[in-house]
Amino acid sequence: MGKIAFLDLEASGLGSASWPIEVGWCFDDGAPETMLIRPAQEWPHEAWDDHAASLHGLAYDVLEASGLVVGEVCARLNQALEGAAVYSDAPDWDGFWLYRLFAAARARQRFSLCDFGDLLCELPPQTVAAAVAEAKISSPHRHRAREDVLHMKKIFDLATASC
């Protein structure tokens, strides 16, 4: 198996006009990387959801001040992830937000997104269940990209430790 990466995006909300605000990834043998994303001009401010903001804890003003422009984010993602098997625990949503990101940058995405569940499907179900239970305690989801990719990595590491 080639390089494995885990990817997560946080977004302005869950609506059809929502857009990405943070992206993170982590290789199975490395440390996580994250980037805040400056809202693109064409992304509607009305898609900013206060409930989503209460979950991820990021303010719109912080994204405008500290986020990277979409072209920089896309270039870095392509540089880091091209050629890797990239897994998401929410590939439909993350794929949608990647589409929005790359469309805003007028760039081509050079990696594909796979379902994290497919990575674990060959393992015994009890092994996966135990890994998920342990990861919930030691590396919980936080609705932030860094923590969420580390959560997937922890599940993968625990589930494959005996392989």
C-alpha distance (Angstrom), angle and dihedral (degrees) to the residues before:
residue distance angle dihedral
M1 . . .
G2 3.83 . .
K3 3.76 128.8 .
I4 3.80 113.8 -37.9
A5 3.80 121.5 -153.3
F6 3.78 132.0 -178.4
L7 3.80 117.8 -145.7
D8 3.80 133.9 -169.1
L9 3.77 134.2 176.1
E10 3.77 129.4 -163.3
A11 3.78 117.8 -154.1
S12 3.77 146.7 -162.6
G13 3.80 89.2 -104.6
L14 3.78 141.7 -48.6
G15 3.80 100.0 -86.0
S16 3.78 127.9 112.8
A17 3.82 90.4 -101.8
S18 3.83 94.2 48.5
W19 3.78 120.3 124.0
P20 3.81 137.7 -161.5
I21 3.79 120.2 -88.1
E22 3.81 102.4 171.9
V23 3.78 135.7 17.5
G24 3.77 128.9 -168.4
W25 3.76 136.0 176.8
C26 3.75 138.4 178.8
F27 3.77 131.6 -171.0
D28 3.77 117.3 -134.0
D29 3.81 88.6 -110.2
G30 3.80 100.9 37.0
A31 3.76 150.9 60.2
P32 3.80 122.8 -85.0
E33 3.78 124.2 -98.8
T34 3.79 124.4 -159.3
M35 3.77 138.1 -177.4
L36 3.76 131.8 -167.4
I37 3.79 111.7 -136.3
R38 3.80 122.2 -136.2
P39 3.81 108.6 -135.6
A40 3.80 111.7 -102.1
Q41 3.80 115.4 -123.8
E42 3.80 92.5 -114.9
W43 3.81 94.2 54.1
P44 3.81 109.6 99.3
H45 3.78 116.1 -117.9
E46 3.81 86.6 -148.0
A47 3.83 87.5 71.9
W48 3.81 89.1 67.6
D49 3.81 104.5 111.2
D50 3.80 117.3 -157.9
H51 3.81 91.1 -155.5
A52 3.82 91.1 55.5
A53 3.81 89.0 47.0
S54 3.80 89.7 54.1
L55 3.82 88.7 55.8
H56 3.81 99.9 46.7
G57 3.81 95.4 30.4
L58 3.80 96.0 -139.7
A59 3.78 120.7 135.4
Y60 3.80 122.5 -142.7
D61 3.82 89.9 -126.3
V62 3.81 90.6 55.8
L63 3.80 90.6 53.9
E64 3.80 91.7 50.0
A65 3.81 92.2 47.9
S66 3.81 101.4 37.7
G67 3.79 106.5 19.7
L68 3.78 122.0 106.7
V69 3.79 119.6 -120.2
V70 3.80 114.4 -99.0
G71 3.81 94.1 -109.7
E72 3.80 92.0 57.1
V73 3.79 91.8 47.3
C74 3.81 92.8 50.2
A75 3.80 93.1 46.8
R76 3.80 91.4 51.1
L77 3.81 93.0 46.5
N78 3.80 92.0 50.3
Q79 3.80 91.8 46.1
A80 3.80 92.8 50.1
L81 3.80 102.0 37.3
E82 3.81 107.6 32.4
G83 3.80 108.3 119.3
A84 3.80 94.6 15.3
A85 3.78 128.2 111.7
V86 3.82 99.3 -115.0
Y87 3.81 118.1 -158.8
S88 3.79 131.2 -165.6
D89 3.79 129.3 -176.9
A90 3.83 88.0 -144.6
P91 3.82 103.7 34.5
D92 3.80 95.4 164.2
W93 3.81 93.9 56.5
D94 3.79 95.8 35.2
G95 3.81 90.2 47.2
F96 3.81 90.2 51.4
W97 3.81 92.0 50.6
L98 3.81 91.8 45.7
Y99 3.80 87.6 52.8
R100 3.82 90.4 51.7
L101 3.82 90.7 47.3
F102 3.80 96.7 49.0
A103 3.82 92.5 41.7
A104 3.81 90.6 53.9
A105 3.81 89.6 50.1
R106 3.81 91.9 44.1
A107 3.79 86.5 -130.3
R108 3.79 134.5 133.5
Q109 3.79 118.5 -115.6
R110 3.81 107.5 -127.7
F111 3.79 99.0 -164.3
S112 3.78 135.8 57.2
L113 3.77 127.5 -128.3
C114 3.80 120.4 -129.1
D115 3.79 131.8 -168.7
F116 3.81 112.4 -98.8
G117 3.81 89.2 -143.1
D118 3.81 89.6 62.8
L119 3.80 89.6 59.3
L120 3.80 90.8 58.9
C121 3.81 100.8 36.7
E122 3.82 94.9 96.7
L123 3.80 92.4 56.1
P124 3.81 123.3 88.5
P125 3.83 109.3 -86.7
Q126 3.81 92.5 -127.7
T127 3.81 90.1 55.0
V128 3.79 91.6 51.8
A129 3.82 92.2 45.1
A130 3.80 91.4 51.8
A131 3.81 90.9 48.0
V132 3.81 91.6 50.2
A133 3.82 91.5 48.8
E134 3.81 92.7 49.6
A135 3.82 93.1 45.1
K136 3.81 90.8 52.6
I137 3.80 87.3 61.4
S138 3.80 102.8 36.5
S139 3.82 100.9 33.2
P140 3.81 110.6 15.4
H141 3.81 128.5 -174.1
R142 3.80 110.7 -96.2
H143 3.82 102.6 175.2
R144 3.79 89.1 -109.2
A145 3.78 122.0 111.0
R146 3.81 97.0 -125.7
E147 3.78 95.3 51.2
D148 3.79 93.4 42.0
V149 3.82 94.7 53.6
L150 3.80 89.4 46.3
H151 3.81 87.6 52.0
M152 3.82 90.9 55.3
K153 3.80 91.3 44.8
K154 3.81 90.6 51.1
I155 3.81 91.9 51.3
F156 3.81 90.2 48.4
D157 3.82 93.3 46.8
L158 3.81 93.1 48.3
A159 3.80 94.4 44.0
T160 3.80 94.5 48.7
A161 3.82 98.2 38.1
S162 3.79 92.8 101.4
C163 3.82 95.9 42.9
